[in-house]
Amino acid sequence: MSLTDSKAPSAARRFAVCVFCGARDGADPRFLALARLAGDKLARAGATIVYGGGRVGMMGALADAALAAGGEVIGVIPGVLLEREVGHKGLARLEVVADMQVRKQRMIELSDAFLTLPGGLGTLDELFEVLTLRQLGEHQLPILAVNDQGYFDTLAACLAEFVDHGLAGQRDVAALERFASLDAALLRLGLAT
């Protein structure tokens, strides 16, 4: 069964947005502020947040803000990272899984859309996983990036190079929708507050 077959949200479950973001604070305070704002706005819009399950960095700021706004937050974390990323104990559900691959698979299964905030290698790994699965026809779910102050411009240029060299299709890289603001991304998902 493809992911597309099982993605229609039922009346009994909220629209679930998987948020990819850093497990670090970042060098600029705007990163933590953006994560907090995303958590708050998603919760107030009634969406369930699915994320990596950590209590540190941007991930922790996202979850804490959503919880403070009364939101439902589901975390998925590998056992090996439970201590390093300090698994968040205040979530509606914290799933501890075997490894990073299972983490990504589980977060994808639980989600109706993907929202990427600034982050590092792990964030890019998660983002490229959902882009590749979409390229393979495993899902048609929205994949969005909040391009805060041009954070993802270099990535977009890299993707354009892949296309120029004939190593990726334009349609496949265009599946990553970049938005200049969080509000614009949430509007695209029908979650404007």
PyMOL commands that set and color helices and strands:
alter all, ss='L'
color gray80, all
select helices_A, chain A and resi 3-6+29-44+57-68+79-81+100-109+121-135+148-150+153-164+170-173+182-188
alter helices_A, ss='H'
color red, helices_A
select strands_A, chain A and resi 16-20+48-51+73-78+93-97+113-116+143-146+176-179
alter strands_A, ss='S'
color yellow, strands_A
deselect
rebuild
show_as cartoon
